[in-house]
Amino acid sequence: MPVQDFRHVVSAQPRIMVVDGSKLVRRLIGDVLRQALADVEIVECGGLEEARAALASAPVDLVSTSLLLPDGEGLHLARAVREAAGQRYVPVIVVSGDAQAHLEARRFTEDITDHFDKALGHRALAEFVRGYVHPAPIPDAHVLYVEDSRTVALATRRMLETQQMRVTHVVSAEDALAYLDAYRDTAGAPGADLVLTDVYLKGELSGHDLLRAIRRDFGYGKRRLPVLVMTGDGNRDNQIDLLHAGANDLVVKPAEERVLATKALFQLRLSAMPESG
């Protein structure tokens, strides 16, 4: 997803707009968010024009929207949010069963902050939204981080450790595979809670090769060992290939701390949830 500026302060009572053509879906999402976030105010809107009117009446801290609305598209709503917010950044999250396909096709505009697959369930959505509104560390979550640039590694490691994550840093895909192999078939498998890797690495193997090995050779699925891929490659086809190969998500370089932390924490929480979501 495009890197965005998240330097905004969420109010003590966050105001979250939930936009969906289904009243039942709006109510379900709203109820789960109320349970997950203390003192949250939910603004339910059934379509684009209703959402625009709500945005004109008072600011919001986050918007959750369906991709298709009765009177327009979620992409149009995202643009309306940007125009209403001015210099204040407001995360806009698309919730859709087709979100992954749109992500892979790179159809989302820069106005969209992130996407969420509704098949994961409303409880998972609440955790996802919580990550943007009230990020909470997961103490001692273990990240295997693969990066061959010392400068980038120092900065990124600092971002992760600020979130109380424990980081094992290696400089090549070969080293990462050796690390994971040492834990294979042991009680400590897979050896880390999340893998964060660059695409282009020194050595014969790339981050893409590492991702493929984790999914195919080790047989670790997206829940068992989430993989976030950091990439500065804007090539659409290359990004699609990474997602098809099993990346849970992409982090565009240079990484913005709030984006990296939110994506990592969400994958860690999702990994710990029952498969039913």
C-alpha positions in Angstrom: 0.0 0.0 0.0 1.2 3.6 -0.5 3.1 5.1 2.4 1.1 7.7 4.2 1.7 10.3 6.9 0.2 9.2 10.2 1.3 12.1 12.3 -2.0 12.8 13.8 -3.4 12.6 17.4 -6.4 10.4 17.9 -8.8 11.9 20.5 -9.5 10.2 23.8 -12.9 9.2 22.4 -12.1 8.1 18.9 -14.8 8.7 16.3 -15.0 5.9 13.7 -17.1 6.0 10.6 -18.4 2.7 9.4 -19.8 2.8 5.8 -21.7 -0.1 4.3 -24.8 -0.6 2.3 -26.0 -3.3 4.7 -27.5 -2.1 8.0 -26.8 -5.5 9.5 -23.1 -5.3 8.6 -22.8 -1.8 9.9 -24.4 -2.8 13.2 -22.2 -6.0 13.5 -19.0 -4.0 12.9 -20.1 -1.2 15.2 -20.9 -3.6 18.0 -17.6 -5.3 17.8 -15.7 -2.0 17.7 -17.6 -0.8 20.8 -16.6 -4.0 22.6 -12.9 -3.7 21.5 -12.4 0.1 22.0 -13.3 2.0 25.1 -15.5 5.1 24.7 -15.5 4.8 20.9 -18.2 6.7 19.0 -19.4 4.9 15.9 -20.9 6.9 13.0 -22.9 4.5 10.8 -23.5 5.5 7.2 -25.3 3.6 4.5 -23.7 5.2 1.4 -21.4 7.8 -0.1 -23.7 10.8 0.3 -24.6 10.0 3.9 -20.9 9.7 4.7 -20.1 13.0 3.0 -22.7 14.7 5.1 -21.3 13.2 8.3 -17.8 14.3 7.3 -19.1 17.8 6.8 -20.7 17.9 10.3 -17.7 16.7 12.4 -14.2 15.2 12.0 -13.6 11.4 12.3 -10.4 9.5 13.4 -10.8 6.5 11.1 -13.1 5.3 8.3 -14.0 1.7 7.5 -15.8 1.4 4.2 -17.1 -1.3 1.9 -15.5 -1.3 -1.6 -18.9 -1.0 -3.3 -21.6 1.3 -1.9 -25.2 1.7 -3.0 -24.5 5.2 -4.5 -20.8 5.0 -5.3 -17.5 3.3 -4.5 -15.3 3.2 -1.4 -12.5 4.7 -3.4 -14.7 7.8 -4.0 -15.4 8.0 -0.3 -11.6 7.9 0.5 -11.1 10.9 -1.8 -14.0 12.7 0.1 -12.3 11.9 3.4 -9.0 13.4 2.2 -10.8 16.6 1.0 -12.7 16.9 4.3 -9.8 16.2 6.6 -7.4 18.8 5.0 -4.0 18.5 6.5 -5.2 16.0 9.2 -4.5 12.5 8.2 -7.4 10.0 8.6 -6.8 6.3 8.0 -9.3 4.8 5.4 -9.6 1.0 5.5 -11.5 -0.9 2.7 -13.4 -3.9 4.0 -14.3 -6.3 1.2 -14.3 -9.9 0.2 -12.5 -8.8 -3.0 -9.9 -6.7 -1.2 -7.1 -9.1 -1.9 -7.8 -9.2 -5.6 -7.8 -5.4 -5.7 -4.6 -5.3 -3.8 -2.9 -7.8 -6.1 -4.2 -5.8 -9.1 -2.9 -2.6 -7.5 -6.3 -0.9 -8.0 -6.3 0.9 -4.7 -5.6 4.6 -5.0 -3.2 6.5 -2.7 -6.2 7.7 -0.7 -6.7 4.2 0.7 -4.6 3.5 3.7 -5.1 -0.2 4.0 -7.4 -3.1 3.2 -9.1 -5.9 5.2 -10.5 -9.2 4.0 -14.0 -9.5 5.5 -13.6 -13.3 5.5 -11.3 -13.0 8.5 -14.3 -11.9 10.6 -15.4 -8.9 12.5 -13.4 -9.7 15.6 -10.2 -9.6 13.5 -11.4 -6.4 12.0 -11.7 -4.9 15.4 -8.1 -5.8 16.2 -7.1 -4.3 12.9 -8.8 -1.0 13.6 -7.5 -1.0 17.1 -4.0 -1.1 15.7 -4.6 2.2 13.9 -6.6 3.9 16.7 -4.8 2.6 19.8 -1.7 0.6 18.9 -0.8 -1.8 21.7 2.5 -3.6 21.8 2.8 -7.4 22.0 5.7 -7.8 24.4 8.4 -10.2 23.4 6.8 -11.0 20.0 9.7 -12.5 18.0 10.5 -11.1 14.6 13.1 -12.7 12.2 14.3 -9.7 10.2 16.2 -10.1 7.0 18.0 -7.0 5.6 21.5 -6.6 4.3 21.8 -2.8 4.6 23.2 -1.9 8.0 21.6 1.6 7.9 18.2 0.4 7.0 18.4 -2.5 9.5 19.3 -0.2 12.4 16.4 2.2 11.7 13.8 -0.6 11.2 15.0 -2.6 14.2 14.5 0.4 16.3 11.0 0.8 15.0 10.2 -2.8 16.0 11.9 -2.7 19.4 10.0 0.5 20.2 6.9 -1.8 20.0 8.5 -4.2 22.5 9.2 -6.8 19.8 12.3 -9.0 20.1 14.3 -8.9 16.8 16.7 -11.5 15.4 18.4 -9.8 12.5 20.2 -11.7 9.7 21.7 -10.3 6.5 20.7 -12.9 3.9 18.0 -15.3 2.9 20.5 -18.2 3.3 21.0 -17.2 7.0 17.2 -16.9 7.5 16.6 -20.4 6.1 19.4 -21.8 8.2 17.8 -20.2 11.3 14.4 -21.6 10.5 15.8 -25.0 9.7 17.4 -25.2 13.1 13.9 -25.1 14.6 12.2 -27.4 12.1 10.5 -30.4 13.7 11.2 -29.0 17.2 8.8 -27.8 19.9 10.1 -24.3 19.2 9.1 -24.3 15.5 8.8 -22.2 13.5 11.4 -20.3 15.5 9.8 -16.8 15.1 6.4 -15.3 15.3 6.8 -13.2 12.1 9.3 -12.8 9.3 10.1 -9.4 7.9 12.3 -9.4 4.8 13.6 -7.2 2.1 13.3 -8.4 -1.4 16.8 -7.7 -2.8 19.5 -9.3 -0.6 23.2 -10.1 -1.0 23.7 -13.7 -1.8 22.3 -16.1 -4.3 18.8 -16.1 -2.8 16.3 -13.1 -2.7 13.6 -12.3 -0.3 11.2 -13.8 -2.9 13.1 -17.1 -2.7 12.9 -17.0 1.1 9.2 -16.4 1.0 8.7 -19.3 -1.5 10.8 -21.7 0.8 8.8 -20.7 3.9 5.5 -21.5 2.2 6.5 -24.5 0.1 9.5 -26.2 1.6 8.7 -25.6 5.3 5.0 -25.7 4.7 4.2 -22.8 7.0 0.9 -21.1 6.1 0.1 -17.4 6.6 -1.2 -17.9 10.1 1.6 -20.2 11.3 4.3 -17.9 10.2 3.2 -14.5 8.8 5.6 -12.9 6.3 5.8 -9.1 5.6 7.9 -8.1 2.6 9.5 -4.7 2.5 10.0 -3.5 -1.0 11.0 -0.3 -2.8 10.1 -1.8 -6.1 7.1 0.0 -7.5 6.7 -2.6 -10.3 3.1 -3.8 -10.2 3.8 -7.2 -11.5 6.6 -7.8 -9.1 4.4 -6.8 -6.2 1.6 -9.1 -7.4 4.1 -12.0 -7.6 5.1 -11.5 -4.0 1.5 -11.6 -2.9 0.8 -14.7 -5.0 3.9 -16.4 -3.5 2.4 -16.1 0.0 3.3 -12.7 1.4 0.8 -11.7 4.1 1.3 -8.0 3.1 3.8 -5.6 1.6 5.5 -2.6 3.3 6.7 0.1 0.9 10.2 1.4 1.5 11.2 3.7 3.1 9.0 2.3 5.8 6.8 4.7 7.8 6.9 3.6 11.4 3.2 3.7 12.1 2.4 1.6 9.0 5.1 -1.0 9.7 4.0 -1.3 13.4 0.3 -1.6 12.5 0.8 -4.2 9.9 3.2 -6.3 12.0 1.0 -6.1 15.1 -2.1 -7.0 13.2 -0.4 -10.1 11.6 0.8 -11.2 15.0 -2.6 -10.8 16.6 -4.3 -12.5 13.6 -1.9 -15.4 13.8 -2.9 -16.0 17.5 -6.6 -16.0 16.7 -8.6 -19.2 16.0 -8.9 -19.9 12.3 -12.7 -19.2 12.5 -11.8 -15.5 13.1 
